[in-house]
Amino acid sequence: MEKFEINAVEMTRQIRDKHYEQTKNMSRAERLAFYREQARLMNIKAEQILKAKREREHA
């Protein structure tokens, strides 16, 4: 199996930079709505991943 490495510091910096560019001109309320929406989408994605994992384990 191929080894997969994650550079967490670099990944975190890239995410922060991207979010800064997306939110730099937003009001506080707009930023809050942005992050809430991002969290909602991530929760959906996480649930889909867990569901697929459970299905593979029971297949």
Buried (B, 14 or more C-beta within 10 A) or exposed (E): EEEEEEEEEEEEEEEEEEBEEEBEEEEEEEBEEBEEEEEEEEEEEEEEEEEEEEEEEEE
